Amino acid sequence: MKRTLLAATRALYLALVWSLASPAQRAHAAELRIDWTAPPGCSSARDLRARVTKLLNGAAQTSFQASVDVMPVAERYRAHVVLRGPSGYGERQLEDARCDLLAESVALLIALSIPSSTPPDTGLAPALALWPQMHVGFGALPSMAAGIGAAISVEGLGSIRLELRGSYFFPQSSLFEQTTLGARFQLLSAAACVCQLWSFSAVQWGPCIGAEVNHVSASGFGGAIQRPGSTTWWGPSLRMFARVQLLPVLGISIAVEGVVPLARPQFVFSDIGELHRVGAVALQVSGGPEVRF
């Protein structure tokens, strides 16, 4: 048993050296050729090929050739192994007092030297992220608005980022000059965008295009009759996104976005006039931690 372990360990070490010497080997055509020459009483070429196939879990291999010559040397058996791949070549020698154990070591060496047909991990598997946000907005409400929200994003599709966002802005009031007549406004918004990201070290950034839908409600006060009203408007958006990746699962993200309303709703008191009109461009700055799953 100890000899078997020693032979297997030696074969594993030699296989690692071989793999480092020829990392460019790849597999495409199903062909594994083993030429085996050994004295009587040793394993046959068929047995050796079966051992290698078993170690490879029956997977078909590619354009790989192994030539093995076994000869007795001073009451031991020595195997001269020549390995050839699509872009690699190597020679090794193994020894053991028993030819069957030597054949096992040779089979292990060959199996470990053949490159895996499993495609490498490109690191581009889609990753889901949750981004709790604080918002500061201009143009959608009468004055600067603060709000909170959250975004769900998917990355890993090349350099593309897909994002869905929902936001709630805290209510604010607006008055006509030198009166107590006004309205209380509230804003809800939802948005979707796609971004092209570039990376430099732990920083990712890039432009995004998308669309945003805003729902503004208002309730008048200070007059004899108080009537609530609401409107919904939307427009295309352009934003700049940036993130600093602090940990593999945690980053700090910030975005600056502009939305161009396709319609500019007005909030009007019939006996006085316009109290508020949505701006020609609604600006928004968002920031917060982003957690990846």
C-alpha positions in Angstrom: 0.0 0.0 0.0 2.8 2.4 0.9 4.5 1.7 -2.5 1.2 2.4 -4.3 0.8 5.7 -2.4 4.4 6.7 -3.2 4.0 5.8 -6.8 0.7 7.8 -7.1 2.2 10.8 -5.3 5.2 10.7 -7.6 2.9 10.5 -10.6 0.8 13.4 -9.4 3.9 15.6 -8.9 5.1 14.8 -12.4 1.7 15.5 -13.8 1.6 18.9 -12.2 5.1 19.7 -13.6 3.8 18.6 -17.0 0.7 20.7 -16.8 2.8 23.8 -15.9 5.2 23.1 -18.8 2.3 23.0 -21.4 -0.7 25.1 -20.2 -1.9 25.8 -23.7 -3.2 22.3 -24.4 -6.9 22.1 -25.4 -9.3 19.4 -26.5 -11.5 19.2 -29.6 -11.4 15.9 -31.5 -12.1 12.7 -29.6 -8.9 10.7 -29.9 -6.6 9.3 -27.2 -3.7 7.2 -28.4 -1.5 5.1 -26.0 1.4 3.1 -27.3 2.5 0.6 -24.6 5.5 -1.7 -24.7 6.2 -3.9 -21.7 7.7 -7.3 -20.7 5.5 -10.4 -20.3 3.5 -10.4 -17.1 2.9 -6.6 -17.2 -0.4 -5.0 -18.0 -1.5 -4.8 -21.6 -2.0 -1.6 -23.7 -5.8 -2.3 -23.5 -5.7 -2.5 -19.7 -3.7 0.7 -19.5 -6.2 2.5 -21.8 -9.1 1.3 -19.7 -7.5 2.6 -16.5 -6.9 6.0 -18.1 -10.5 6.1 -19.4 -11.8 5.2 -16.0 -9.8 8.0 -14.3 -11.2 10.4 -16.9 -14.8 9.3 -16.1 -15.2 8.0 -19.7 -14.8 11.4 -21.2 -13.5 11.5 -24.8 -10.2 13.3 -25.1 -8.4 15.0 -27.8 -5.4 14.6 -30.1 -3.4 13.4 -27.1 -0.7 10.7 -27.5 1.3 8.8 -24.9 4.1 6.4 -25.7 5.3 4.2 -22.8 8.3 1.8 -22.9 8.7 -0.4 -19.8 11.9 -2.4 -19.2 13.3 -4.3 -16.2 16.2 -2.5 -14.4 18.0 -4.1 -11.4 14.9 -6.0 -10.1 12.7 -3.1 -10.8 10.6 -1.8 -13.7 11.3 1.5 -15.3 8.8 3.3 -17.6 9.9 5.9 -20.1 6.8 8.0 -20.8 6.6 10.4 -23.7 3.5 12.7 -23.7 2.4 14.7 -26.8 -0.5 17.2 -26.9 -1.8 19.8 -29.4 0.9 22.2 -28.3 2.9 20.4 -25.6 5.6 17.7 -25.3 7.2 16.1 -22.3 9.2 13.1 -21.2 9.1 11.4 -17.8 10.5 8.3 -16.1 8.7 6.3 -13.4 10.0 3.2 -11.5 8.5 0.6 -9.2 9.3 -2.9 -8.0 6.0 -4.2 -9.4 4.9 -3.7 -12.9 1.2 -3.6 -12.1 1.8 -0.8 -9.7 4.0 1.0 -12.2 1.1 0.7 -14.8 -1.2 2.4 -12.3 1.2 5.3 -11.8 1.6 5.7 -15.6 -2.2 5.7 -16.0 -2.5 8.4 -13.4 0.2 10.4 -14.9 -1.5 10.3 -18.4 -4.9 11.1 -17.0 -3.7 14.1 -15.0 -1.7 15.4 -18.0 -4.7 15.5 -20.3 -6.4 18.9 -20.2 -9.9 19.1 -18.9 -12.6 19.6 -21.5 -14.6 21.7 -19.0 -14.8 25.3 -20.3 -13.1 27.8 -18.0 -15.0 30.0 -15.7 -15.1 33.4 -17.3 -16.4 35.2 -14.3 -19.3 36.6 -16.3 -22.1 34.8 -14.5 -25.0 37.2 -13.9 -24.9 38.8 -10.4 -27.9 40.2 -8.7 -27.5 43.3 -6.5 -29.8 45.4 -4.2 -29.1 49.1 -3.9 -30.9 51.0 -1.1 -30.8 54.7 -2.1 -31.1 58.2 -0.8 -32.4 60.8 -3.4 -32.2 64.5 -3.9 -34.3 65.8 -6.8 -34.9 69.0 -8.6 -37.6 70.0 -11.1 -40.3 67.4 -10.4 -41.7 69.2 -7.3 -41.8 73.0 -6.5 -38.6 72.9 -4.6 -35.7 70.5 -3.8 -37.1 67.1 -2.8 -35.5 64.4 -0.7 -36.5 60.8 -0.9 -35.6 57.2 -0.4 -35.8 54.2 -2.7 -34.3 50.9 -3.8 -32.9 49.5 -7.0 -32.4 45.9 -8.2 -29.7 45.4 -10.8 -28.2 42.5 -12.8 -24.6 42.6 -14.0 -22.3 40.0 -15.7 -23.8 40.2 -19.1 -20.6 41.3 -20.6 -20.1 44.9 -19.4 -23.9 45.6 -19.3 -25.9 46.6 -16.2 -29.7 46.3 -16.1 -31.5 48.2 -13.4 -35.0 48.7 -12.1 -35.7 51.3 -9.4 -38.6 52.6 -7.3 -38.5 55.9 -5.2 -40.6 57.7 -2.7 -40.1 61.5 -2.1 -41.1 63.1 1.2 -44.1 65.4 0.9 -43.6 69.2 0.6 -45.8 72.2 0.6 -45.8 75.3 -1.7 -47.6 78.6 -1.2 -48.6 81.5 -3.4 -46.7 84.6 -2.5 -48.1 86.6 0.4 -51.0 84.2 0.9 -51.8 81.2 3.0 -53.2 79.4 -0.1 -51.2 76.5 -1.5 -50.9 72.8 -1.9 -49.1 69.8 -0.5 -47.2 67.7 -3.1 -46.1 64.1 -3.0 -44.0 62.2 -5.6 -43.6 58.5 -6.5 -41.4 57.3 -9.3 -40.3 54.2 -11.1 -37.5 53.8 -13.6 -35.6 51.3 -15.7 -32.2 51.7 -17.4 -29.4 49.9 -19.1 -25.7 50.9 -18.5 -22.4 50.3 -20.2 -19.8 50.0 -17.5 -16.0 50.2 -17.5 -13.7 49.1 -14.7 -10.5 50.4 -13.3 -9.3 48.6 -10.3 -12.1 48.7 -7.7 -14.0 51.4 -9.5 -16.8 50.9 -12.1 -18.5 53.6 -14.0 -20.4 54.4 -17.2 -23.4 56.0 -18.9 -26.9 54.7 -18.7 -30.1 55.3 -20.8 -33.6 54.5 -19.8 -37.0 55.9 -18.9 -38.7 57.2 -15.8 -42.4 57.4 -14.8 -43.4 59.9 -12.1 -46.7 60.2 -10.3 -47.3 63.6 -8.6 -50.3 64.2 -6.3 -51.3 67.5 -4.8 -53.9 68.5 -2.2 -54.8 72.2 -2.0 -55.3 74.1 1.3 -56.1 77.5 2.5 -59.1 78.1 0.4 -62.8 77.6 0.9 -62.8 74.5 -1.3 -59.9 72.0 -1.1 -59.6 69.7 -4.1 -56.9 67.0 -4.5 -55.4 66.3 -7.9 -52.8 64.1 -9.4 -51.0 63.5 -12.7 -48.5 61.0 -14.2 -45.8 61.9 -16.6 -42.8 60.1 -18.0 -39.7 60.8 -20.1 -36.4 59.4 -21.3 -33.5 59.5 -18.9 -29.7 59.8 -19.2 -27.5 59.2 -16.2 -23.9 58.7 -15.1 -23.3 55.8 -12.7 -20.2 55.1 -10.6 -19.4 52.5 -7.9 -16.5 51.8 -5.6 -16.3 48.1 -4.8 -15.2 47.9 -1.1 -15.7 44.1 -0.8 -16.7 41.4 -3.3 -20.3 41.7 -2.0 -20.4 45.4 -1.0 -19.9 48.7 -2.9 -20.8 52.3 -2.6 -22.7 53.6 -5.7 -23.8 57.0 -6.9 -25.7 58.2 -9.9 -26.6 61.6 -11.4 -29.6 61.5 -13.7 -31.6 63.8 -15.9 -35.1 63.2 -17.2 -36.8 65.1 -20.0 -40.6 65.1 -19.5 -42.6 64.4 -22.6 -45.3 66.5 -21.0 -45.0 69.3 -18.4 -48.1 69.1 -16.2 -49.3 72.2 -14.4 -51.0 72.6 -11.0 -53.3 75.5 -11.2 -55.7 77.3 -8.8 -58.6 78.5 -11.0 -59.0 81.9 -9.3 -55.2 82.7 -8.9 -53.2 80.8 -11.4 -50.3 78.4 -11.7 -48.7 77.2 -8.5 -46.3 74.6 -10.0 -45.2 73.3 -13.3 -42.9 70.3 -13.9 -39.4 71.5 -15.0 -38.1 71.1 -18.6 -35.5 68.8 -17.1 -35.9 66.9 -13.8 -32.5 66.2 -12.1 -31.8 63.6 -9.5 -28.8 62.5 -7.5 -28.8 59.1 -5.9 -26.4 57.3 -3.6 -26.0 54.4 -1.1 -24.5 51.0 -0.4 -25.0 48.3 -3.0 -25.0 44.6 -1.9 -24.4 41.7 -4.3 -25.9 38.3 -3.9 
